[in-house]
């Protein structure tokens, strides 16, 4: 990233920090940002069109994803049906990353614009987005604000999308499909989803099929929960380090073990645990004021972050069942 931060403990208990680095080109790579964004628009339009076709034809039973893909390739104009999903999902991801970016700019931290990651195959069409922070964050208050700004911004965008998606959801009767060998994918129901469904779909019989806008919001909830895992340099790791300081090293490993143990419920948690361990890492670069408190207002926001995590978390995000 163009810089490194070294620290050493002194005999009097103080820590001395040395920041090493070299000048890095400040010219933004707008071309790369634009290309990745346009590719992600295309892949999310594709995923959204598949979701929309499944939603409007759900009474005819499960669709063959291959047949839907062929139809979209034969009729590219159908991609317009993916606009609600694509616009919602990219809006959530953009809000999340711009929350980080604006906070970085506020504190004078050098950071890139969001990089979107297209995913040609899969139900959502993207692996998400990220910004690259190119200079060290040396103060805990700045670290906390940068870490929490993304999840809060993304969550604020996700809630109204979830309400719209649940309100527009349709109840489907799966009983005619039992005994025919159909495989159905079920999606986890976090507490926020359950609350919204209780308010807007109370008393509805049968399985609830989310509108594509709601499905985009569901993915936003999942992404928020994963980002708030309190480990390494995830958003939750930034936040927890700012709150706990030197105790973070132990806490990060405790939460990693809990994530790994989540593999009992879903193999996805094992995958995430391994990615965090070997890609993100469990440790966090130190700040100059490691042992200083962050203040009452930020502790309140810390509680807000915990509440958002609880509302978004789902023990088993996706599972598959064969109907009879």
C-alpha positions in Angstrom: 0.0 0.0 0.0 3.0 2.3 -0.1 3.5 2.5 3.7 4.2 0.4 6.8 3.9 1.0 10.5 6.4 -0.3 13.0 6.0 -0.2 16.8 8.1 -1.2 19.8 7.4 -1.3 23.5 9.6 0.8 25.8 10.6 0.0 29.3 8.2 2.7 30.7 5.3 1.1 29.0 5.1 3.6 26.1 4.9 2.5 22.5 7.0 4.2 19.8 5.6 4.2 16.3 7.5 4.7 13.1 5.7 5.1 9.8 7.7 4.1 6.7 6.5 4.8 3.2 7.2 6.3 -0.2 5.4 8.8 -2.4 2.7 7.0 -4.4 1.0 8.3 -7.5 -2.1 10.2 -6.5 -3.7 10.0 -9.9 -7.0 8.1 -9.6 -7.5 5.2 -11.9 -10.9 6.4 -13.1 -10.8 4.0 -16.1 -10.5 0.9 -14.0 -13.2 2.1 -11.6 -15.6 2.8 -14.6 -14.9 -0.5 -16.3 -15.4 -2.6 -13.2 -18.6 -0.6 -12.4 -20.0 -1.1 -15.9 -19.2 -4.8 -15.8 -20.9 -5.1 -12.4 -23.9 -3.3 -13.7 -24.1 -5.9 -16.5 -23.7 -8.9 -14.3 -26.2 -7.6 -11.7 -28.7 -6.8 -14.5 -28.3 -10.4 -15.6 -28.9 -11.7 -12.1 -31.7 -9.3 -11.5 -33.5 -10.3 -14.8 -33.3 -14.0 -13.7 -34.7 -13.0 -10.3 -37.5 -11.0 -11.9 -38.4 -13.8 -14.3 -38.5 -16.3 -11.5 -40.6 -13.9 -9.4 -43.3 -13.3 -12.1 -43.5 -16.9 -13.2 -43.3 -18.5 -9.8 -46.7 -20.2 -10.0 -45.5 -22.5 -12.7 -42.9 -24.0 -10.4 -39.1 -23.8 -10.2 -37.3 -22.6 -13.3 -34.2 -24.2 -14.8 -31.4 -21.6 -14.4 -29.9 -22.8 -17.7 -33.1 -22.2 -19.6 -33.4 -18.6 -18.1 -29.8 -17.9 -19.0 -30.3 -19.1 -22.6 -33.4 -16.9 -22.9 -31.6 -13.8 -21.7 -28.7 -14.4 -24.1 -31.2 -14.8 -26.9 -33.2 -11.7 -25.9 -30.8 -9.1 -24.3 -33.6 -6.6 -24.1 -35.0 -8.7 -21.2 -32.1 -7.4 -19.1 -34.1 -4.3 -18.5 -36.2 -6.4 -16.1 -33.1 -6.6 -13.9 -33.0 -2.9 -13.3 -34.9 -2.9 -9.9 -32.5 -5.5 -8.5 -29.4 -4.0 -10.0 -30.2 -0.5 -9.0 -31.0 -1.5 -5.4 -28.0 -3.7 -4.8 -25.5 -1.3 -6.4 -27.1 1.5 -4.4 -26.5 -0.4 -1.1 -23.0 -1.3 -2.0 -22.2 2.2 -3.2 -23.6 3.8 -0.1 -21.5 1.4 2.1 -18.3 2.2 0.4 -18.9 5.9 0.1 -19.5 6.0 3.8 -16.0 4.8 4.3 -14.6 7.1 1.5 -16.2 10.2 2.9 -15.0 9.4 6.4 -11.5 9.0 5.0 -11.7 12.3 3.2 -12.9 14.0 6.4 -9.8 12.8 8.3 -7.4 13.4 5.5 -6.8 9.7 4.9 -5.8 8.9 1.3 -8.3 6.4 -0.1 -9.5 5.3 -3.6 -13.0 5.4 -5.0 -15.0 2.1 -4.8 -13.9 -0.8 -6.8 -16.9 -3.0 -7.8 -16.3 -6.7 -8.3 -18.5 -8.3 -11.0 -19.5 -12.0 -10.7 -20.5 -13.5 -14.1 -22.4 -16.4 -12.4 -24.4 -16.6 -9.3 -27.6 -15.3 -7.9 -26.5 -11.7 -7.2 -24.0 -10.9 -10.0 -21.3 -9.4 -7.8 -18.8 -10.2 -5.1 -19.3 -6.7 -3.6 -17.1 -3.6 -3.6 -14.2 -2.2 -1.7 -12.1 0.9 -1.3 -8.3 0.8 -0.9 -7.0 2.9 2.0 -3.5 4.1 0.9 -2.3 5.8 4.1 -2.1 4.8 7.7 -4.9 5.5 10.2 -3.1 6.6 13.3 -5.9 7.6 15.7 -8.6 5.4 17.2 -11.4 7.9 16.8 -10.7 8.2 13.1 -10.4 4.4 12.7 -13.7 4.0 14.5 -15.5 6.6 12.4 -14.2 5.2 9.1 -15.0 1.6 10.2 -18.6 2.3 11.3 -19.5 4.8 8.5 -19.8 2.1 5.8 -22.2 -0.3 7.7 -24.4 2.5 8.9 -24.7 4.1 5.4 -25.4 0.7 3.8 -27.9 -0.3 6.5 -29.8 3.0 6.0 -30.2 2.2 2.3 -31.1 -1.4 3.0 -34.0 -0.9 5.3 -36.4 0.9 2.9 -35.4 -1.5 0.1 -36.3 -4.4 2.4 -39.6 -2.9 3.3 -40.5 -2.4 -0.4 -39.3 -5.9 -1.2 -41.3 -7.6 1.5 -44.4 -5.5 0.9 -44.3 -6.5 -2.8 -43.5 -10.2 -2.0 -45.8 -12.9 -3.1 -47.0 -16.0 -1.3 -46.5 -19.3 -3.1 -48.0 -22.7 -2.5 -45.3 -25.4 -2.8 -47.6 -28.3 -1.9 -48.2 -29.2 -5.6 -44.5 -29.7 -6.1 -44.0 -32.2 -3.3 -43.1 -35.7 -4.5 -41.7 -34.5 -7.8 -38.1 -34.2 -6.8 -37.8 -30.4 -7.0 -34.9 -28.8 -5.2 -35.7 -25.5 -3.5 -33.2 -23.0 -2.1 -34.2 -21.3 1.1 -32.7 -18.1 2.4 -32.1 -17.2 6.0 -34.4 -14.9 7.8 -32.5 -12.4 10.0 -34.4 -10.6 12.8 -34.9 -7.4 10.7 -36.5 -9.4 7.9 -38.8 -11.2 10.4 -39.9 -7.9 11.9 -40.7 -6.4 8.5 -42.5 -9.5 7.3 -44.6 -9.5 10.5 -45.6 -5.9 9.8 -46.3 -6.2 6.1 -47.1 -9.8 5.4 -48.8 -10.9 8.6 -51.3 -13.8 8.2 -50.1 -14.7 4.7 -50.2 -18.4 4.1 -47.6 -20.3 2.2 -43.9 -19.5 1.5 -43.0 -15.9 0.9 -41.1 -15.1 -2.3 -39.3 -11.8 -2.1 -39.6 -9.3 -4.9 -36.1 -8.8 -6.5 -35.7 -5.5 -4.6 -36.2 -7.4 -1.4 -33.7 -10.0 -2.5 -31.1 -7.3 -3.1 -31.9 -5.9 0.4 -31.5 -9.5 1.8 -28.0 -9.6 0.3 -27.3 -6.2 1.7 -28.2 -7.6 5.2 -25.9 -10.5 4.7 -23.0 -8.3 3.5 -23.5 -6.0 6.4 -23.4 -8.8 8.9 -20.2 -10.3 7.4 -18.5 -6.9 7.3 -19.3 -6.4 11.0 -17.6 -9.6 12.1 -15.2 -8.3 14.7 -12.0 -9.7 13.2 -8.9 -8.4 11.5 -9.4 -5.4 9.2 -13.1 -6.0 8.5 -15.3 -3.1 9.4 -16.1 -4.9 12.6 -12.4 -5.4 13.3 -11.8 -1.6 12.9 -14.6 -0.9 15.3 -13.6 -3.4 17.9 -10.0 -2.4 17.8 -10.9 1.2 18.4 -12.9 0.2 21.4 -10.6 -2.5 22.9 -7.1 -1.4 21.9 -4.4 -3.9 22.9 -7.0 -6.5 23.9 -8.2 -6.8 20.3 -5.6 -9.5 19.4 -7.1 -12.0 21.8 -10.7 -11.0 21.1 -10.2 -11.3 17.3 -9.0 -14.9 17.7 -12.0 -15.8 20.0 -14.4 -14.5 17.4 -12.6 -16.3 14.7 -12.9 -19.6 16.6 -16.6 -18.9 17.0 -16.9 -18.3 13.2 -15.1 -21.5 12.5 -17.4 -23.3 14.9 -20.3 -21.9 12.9 -19.4 -24.5 10.3 -21.6 -26.9 12.3 -24.6 -24.9 11.1 -23.3 -23.9 7.6 -20.2 -24.8 5.7 -20.2 -21.2 4.5 -18.9 -20.0 7.9 -15.8 -22.3 7.5 -15.1 -20.8 4.2 -15.4 -17.3 5.6 -13.2 -18.2 8.6 -10.5 -19.5 6.3 -10.8 -16.4 4.0 -10.5 -14.1 7.0 -7.6 -16.0 8.5 -5.5 -16.3 5.3 -6.6 -13.3 3.2 -7.7 -10.6 5.6 -5.7 -11.7 8.7 -6.7 -11.6 12.3 -4.5 -8.8 13.6 -4.9 -5.0 13.2 -2.2 -2.3 12.7 -1.7 -0.4 15.9 -2.6 3.3 16.4 -0.7 5.9 18.3 -3.4 6.1 21.0 -4.1 2.5 21.5 -5.1 2.8 25.2 -7.1 6.0 25.0 -10.9 5.8 25.3 -13.0 6.9 22.3 -15.6 8.7 24.3 -19.3 8.2 25.2 -20.8 9.2 21.8 -18.7 6.6 20.0 -19.5 3.9 22.6 -23.2 4.6 21.9 -22.5 4.1 18.2 -20.6 0.9 19.1 -23.8 -0.4 20.7 -25.7 0.7 17.5 -23.2 -1.4 15.4 -23.8 -4.4 17.6 -27.6 -3.9 17.2 -27.2 -3.7 13.4 -25.1 -6.9 13.4 -27.8 -8.7 15.5 -30.6 -7.5 13.2 -28.7 -8.6 10.0 -27.1 -11.8 11.2 -28.4 -15.2 10.0 -26.9 -18.4 11.3 -27.6 -20.3 8.1 -27.8 -17.9 5.1 -28.7 -20.4 2.4 -29.7 -24.0 2.3 -31.3 -26.5 -0.1 -34.1 -28.9 0.4 -35.7 -31.5 -1.9 -39.5 -31.4 -1.8 -40.6 -34.9 -1.0 
